[in-house]
Amino acid sequence: MAGAMLVMAGCSTPSSVVGTAGPTSTSSSLPPGTPNVANPLDTTAFQKTPCSVLTAAQLQQLTIAATGQPNLTDPLGPVCSWHDQNGPSKMDLGIGFVTAGQGLSGPYSQKATYQVFEPQKDIGGYPALIAMTDDARPQGDCQIGIGVSNQLELTVEGLLKTGIDKAPDMSNPCPRVRAVAEAVIATIKAGK
């Protein structure tokens, strides 16, 4: 994995630090094509305890046995990492709040710099995007960014185990990463 937020830095351009979902920008102030987040999520509590974005029941359902490792000092924002490539999930996972960015405006305004730029079906009613500087999906890496407000992006990246004991879905990691993202959004919406 490349760094605490895996390769999540590729999804946003740092600007000012925005710690919570504040007032929603109007869609006219967003870069062309950027989806407007009409109902921003309040992620304040989860930013303080980023590993709480997945409940014990969700981790069990996702077969992630590793304990989450929080990092509240990452320059991009709070993150939690689960290192479980040698565990039952055969996946390392990173979930982060990109507070040093501009929500999905960052990647949309720089879409030409990405090798992979694919808007996705909304996750829990929030716009989603796969934006990667290199297409590492065939090597088991997928990163999904979700606009939880017009100022804040949530990133979910999974790196599936390769090699002889590889994850069975290693060459198609995005459906599993999407399932994790759906669980995270459900947790945040429930406020637990």
C-alpha positions in Angstrom: 0.0 0.0 0.0 1.2 3.4 -0.8 0.9 5.5 2.3 -1.6 5.7 5.1 -4.5 6.6 2.7 -3.2 4.0 0.2 -3.3 6.0 -3.0 -6.2 8.2 -2.0 -4.3 11.4 -2.5 -5.0 11.0 -6.2 -8.7 11.9 -5.7 -8.3 15.5 -4.4 -6.3 18.6 -4.6 -5.4 20.0 -1.2 -6.7 23.5 -0.5 -8.1 24.7 2.8 -9.0 22.3 5.5 -12.7 21.7 5.8 -13.5 19.5 8.8 -17.2 19.1 8.6 -20.0 19.1 6.1 -20.8 22.8 6.0 -23.3 24.7 4.0 -23.9 23.1 0.6 -22.5 25.0 -2.4 -24.9 25.7 -5.2 -24.4 23.5 -8.2 -23.5 26.6 -10.3 -20.3 27.0 -8.2 -19.1 23.4 -9.0 -16.9 22.5 -11.9 -18.8 21.4 -15.0 -20.2 17.9 -14.6 -19.6 17.7 -10.8 -22.7 16.3 -9.1 -24.3 18.6 -6.4 -24.7 17.0 -3.0 -28.1 18.3 -1.9 -28.2 16.6 1.5 -24.7 16.7 3.0 -23.9 14.1 5.7 -22.6 15.2 9.1 -19.3 13.3 9.4 -17.9 15.2 12.4 -18.0 12.3 14.9 -16.6 9.8 12.4 -13.7 12.1 11.6 -12.7 11.9 15.3 -12.9 8.1 15.2 -12.5 7.0 11.6 -12.4 3.3 12.3 -16.0 3.5 13.6 -17.3 3.9 10.0 -17.6 0.1 9.9 -19.4 -1.7 12.7 -18.4 -5.0 14.1 -21.3 -6.7 12.3 -20.3 -5.1 9.0 -16.6 -6.1 9.4 -17.8 -9.7 10.1 -20.1 -9.6 7.0 -17.1 -8.3 4.9 -14.9 -11.0 6.5 -12.4 -8.4 7.7 -10.7 -9.8 10.8 -8.0 -7.2 11.2 -8.3 -4.4 13.7 -8.6 -0.9 12.2 -5.7 1.4 12.6 -6.7 5.1 12.8 -4.5 8.0 11.7 -5.8 11.4 12.7 -2.7 13.2 11.5 -2.6 12.3 7.8 -2.2 15.5 5.8 -5.3 14.7 3.7 -7.6 14.0 6.6 -8.6 11.3 9.1 -8.2 7.7 7.9 -8.5 4.2 9.1 -6.7 1.2 7.6 -7.3 -2.5 8.0 -4.4 -4.7 6.9 -6.1 -8.1 6.2 -4.5 -9.4 3.0 -3.3 -12.4 5.0 -6.7 -12.7 6.8 -10.0 -14.1 5.6 -10.9 -11.1 3.4 -7.6 -11.2 1.6 -7.9 -7.4 1.3 -6.2 -4.3 2.8 -8.6 -1.5 3.2 -8.3 2.2 3.7 -11.2 4.6 4.4 -10.5 8.3 4.7 -12.1 11.7 4.9 -10.4 14.1 2.5 -10.7 17.3 4.5 -7.8 18.8 2.7 -9.7 18.9 -0.6 -12.8 20.3 -2.3 -15.2 17.3 -2.3 -15.6 15.8 -5.8 -14.8 19.2 -7.3 -11.1 18.3 -7.0 -11.2 15.2 -9.3 -13.9 16.7 -11.6 -11.8 19.8 -12.2 -8.7 17.6 -13.0 -10.4 14.7 -14.8 -7.9 14.9 -17.7 -5.1 13.9 -15.3 -6.6 10.6 -14.5 -6.2 7.4 -16.5 -9.4 6.1 -15.0 -12.3 8.6 -14.5 -15.6 6.8 -14.2 -18.7 8.3 -12.5 -20.5 5.6 -10.6 -24.1 4.9 -9.6 -24.9 6.8 -6.4 -24.0 5.0 -3.1 -26.7 5.5 -0.5 -27.9 8.6 -2.4 -24.5 10.2 -2.7 -22.5 10.7 -5.9 -19.6 8.3 -6.4 -16.6 8.2 -8.7 -13.6 6.0 -9.6 -10.7 8.3 -10.3 -7.3 6.7 -10.5 -4.0 8.1 -11.9 -3.1 4.5 -13.0 -5.5 1.7 -13.8 -4.5 -0.8 -11.1 -7.8 -2.6 -11.1 -6.4 -5.7 -12.8 -3.8 -5.8 -10.0 -6.5 -5.9 -7.3 -6.7 -2.1 -6.5 -9.8 -0.1 -6.6 -10.6 3.4 -5.2 -14.0 4.9 -4.9 -14.6 8.5 -3.9 -18.0 9.6 -2.6 -19.2 13.2 -2.3 -20.7 13.4 1.2 -20.9 17.1 0.8 -19.8 19.6 -1.8 -16.7 20.3 0.3 -15.9 16.8 1.6 -15.0 13.5 -0.1 -15.0 10.1 1.5 -12.6 7.7 -0.1 -12.7 3.9 0.1 -9.8 1.9 -1.3 -9.3 -1.8 -1.3 -6.2 -3.7 -2.3 -6.9 -7.3 -2.9 -4.2 -10.0 -2.4 -2.3 -11.1 -5.5 0.0 -14.1 -6.1 -0.5 -17.8 -5.5 -3.0 -17.3 -2.6 -4.8 -14.4 -4.3 -8.3 -13.2 -3.6 -10.8 -14.9 -5.9 -12.0 -11.5 -7.2 -8.6 -10.0 -7.4 -8.9 -9.0 -11.1 -12.3 -7.3 -10.4 -11.9 -5.5 -7.1 -14.4 -2.7 -7.5 -17.6 -4.5 -6.7 -16.2 -5.5 -3.3 -14.9 -2.0 -2.6 -18.4 -0.7 -3.5 -19.9 -3.1 -1.0 -17.6 -1.6 1.7 -18.5 1.9 0.6 -22.2 1.1 0.9 -21.7 -0.2 4.4 -19.8 3.0 5.4 -22.4 5.3 4.1 -25.1 3.3 5.9 -23.2 3.6 9.1 -22.7 7.4 8.7 -26.3 7.9 7.8 -27.4 5.9 10.9 -25.0 8.1 13.0 -23.6 5.2 14.9 
